[in-house]
Amino acid sequence: MLFSLTDEQLMIQSMVREFARKVLGATAAERDRSKEFPADNLKKMAELGLMGMMVPPAYGGEGADTISYFLALSEIAYSCAATAVVMSVHNSIVCESILRYGSEDLKQRYLPVLADGDKIGAFALTEPEAGSDPVSQITTALRDGDHYVINGTKRFTTTGKNCGLVIVTAKTDETQRHKGISAFVVDKGTPGFKVGHTEDKMGLKASDTTDLIFEDCRVPAANLLGEEGQGFKIAMTALDGGRIGIAAQSIGVAQAALDASVKYAKQREQFGQKISKFQGLRWMIADMATELEAARQLALSAAAMKDRGEKYTQRASMAKLFASEMVNRLTAKAIQIHGGYGFTKDYDVERYYRDARVFTIYEGTSEIQRVVISNHILKDKRRP
Ligand code: CAA
């Protein structure tokens, strides 16, 4: 490994691996069938410090670095990708945004309950007509005394049904573009806030994805995150970290697909020998391992940049783009190696293929990552 991990990082990785393979891996296929939200497992993960991983101990978290978080999230995704996306949004987007932009009051009120797993966090930016272009959102938040009144519908909210709180963006000034958007922390149970349609998805079935409906929902002004007009910046900053999270999910699922393929190729016999003896298949495995390692190093470099306090937007987009496309290629090859059996639910690779499909879409499509990356390159004045 190019990155030399510290003893602490290796210890976290091995602790999470042991937990995930024993507790999550054993039941992931069943959850895929039942679509049951992994509430009990998330509670166990909170006990292990995985639900407030980068939250400082002063607010009840572990104070771990981004590399440790990346390693832990990859291990969770290896065993259950549906659980990993809940952990990812909760940590990289919700906890991080409150930590970075929240008032002392918001940090005190919300970070300890998030880290304890008492409330699971969700993030509501997308709307029916505002996906890749969140500036075109139409949800409004109008000031009324010491409250804001939110009206609008959010779409594709991960954990919308099972969350305890949600960070919602809304327009506080319709005359402005992105500078008219603000972000709020809204508790589940606030009058006027209800869960709408739950999507019936191709994969990640145990993680709910829902509409959230706000009808004259009154939120205390104290729950404004950052300042009025800062919501778009908060969302973009959160997505930078979130994109390292999606790279981690991609790498975890890809490793699981590769391991399953190697195991199968060493067992399955055709033409009088193990299929692992055939060069066509060996080269597939070589390509899979090489691509996976390239994605891992890119994602680790983005995590290391974040830990060093450097600007890492471009690197996070590169890691998300490459890792999410890599896992789609890898899971397709894993099915190919498994032949007809790979197309059945008897083998986990069928689930890996479905779960990975959304990775090139959520938290910014591959096309949006290319916009971010090319913008950075073309605007860089140090380049010729
Ligand atoms: N960090 C901080 N600020 C940023 C930023 C970043 N990464 N990216 C942009 N900004 C700031 C800019 O500096 C600019 O601010 P100023 O005017 O003060 O200079 C402002 O934001 C506007 O920037 P742009 O003009 O570049 O914005 P844009 O409208 O052209 O959009 C975009 C840029 C990259 C396309 C952006 O809209 C984007 O990332 N879109 C994809 C959205 C997305 O990922 N959605 C997924 C939602 S979450 C989800 O998937 C569900 C889930 O729960 C998992």
Residues whose N, C-alpha, C, O or C-beta is under 5 A from the ligand:
A	BS01	CAA	V89 F123 L125 T126 G131 S132 D133 P134 V135 F156 T157 T158 H178 K233 M236 T237 D240 T313 Y362 E363 G364 I368 V372
